[in-house]
Every structure is written in C-alpha cells, then in structure tokens.
Amino acid sequence: MNIKSMNIKSVRTPDDRFQGLPGYDYVPKYLSDLPGFEGLRAHYVDEGATDAAHTYLCLHGQPT
C-alpha cells in the first residue's frame, strides 16, 4: 500500500495538563506510528476484562 504523507497542522496540549483530572484514572496510551501521520499521535483507552464478550470502539474528532 502506498500511503502519501499528509501535511497536517496540529497543536498538542502538554501532557501535564491531563494529570489529576477528576474521575479520569486511566493510564495514558498512545499510537504514534500510523503511516501517513508522522509527528501525530492518537490516544486510546484500553480497559476492562481481556476476555470480554464485546468490544466497543468510540471515535471522535474532525471527520475530515
């Protein structure tokens, strides 16, 4: 697959701004090796039983 690099302007909030958020006790996890999105990272939450019967994928953001 030939994926062309995208020129995406982005702003990253410093990590320390997310420390101590009330009710958000998740460990930060990131993907930063997505082809075509060099320099960007995607945060995800992976919680719950590893043998769960269902998996839910919730996405948000600008759809373009």
C-alpha positions in Angstrom: 0.0 0.0 0.0 1.4 3.4 -0.9 0.3 6.0 1.6 1.3 9.6 0.9 2.4 11.7 3.9 -0.1 14.3 4.9 0.8 17.8 5.9 -1.5 18.3 8.9 -1.2 21.4 11.1 -1.7 20.4 14.8 -1.4 21.7 18.3 -0.6 19.3 21.2 -1.7 20.1 24.7 1.2 19.4 27.2 0.8 16.1 29.0 0.9 17.7 32.4 -2.4 19.4 31.7 -4.1 16.0 31.9 -2.6 15.0 35.3 -5.1 14.9 38.2 -8.3 15.2 36.2 -11.2 14.3 38.5 -12.8 11.0 37.6 -10.2 10.1 34.9 -8.0 7.4 36.3 -6.8 5.9 33.0 -3.1 5.4 32.2 -2.2 7.4 29.0 -1.6 5.1 26.0 -0.7 6.4 22.5 -0.2 5.2 19.0 2.4 7.3 17.2 3.5 5.1 14.3 0.5 5.5 12.0 1.7 5.6 8.4 1.0 8.9 6.8 0.5 10.7 10.1 4.1 11.1 11.1 4.5 13.5 14.1 1.0 12.9 15.3 -0.3 10.6 18.0 -3.6 9.1 18.8 -4.7 8.5 22.5 -6.7 5.5 23.4 -8.2 3.8 26.5 -8.0 0.1 26.8 -9.8 -1.0 30.0 -11.8 -3.9 31.2 -11.6 -7.7 31.0 -9.4 -9.2 28.3 -11.9 -12.0 27.8 -15.0 -9.7 27.5 -17.7 -10.8 25.1 -18.0 -7.4 23.4 -15.6 -4.7 22.3 -16.7 -1.0 21.9 -14.8 1.4 19.6 -15.7 5.0 20.2 -14.2 7.6 17.8 -14.4 11.4 17.9 -12.9 14.3 16.2 -13.0 16.2 13.0 -14.2 13.8 10.3 -12.1 15.2 7.5 
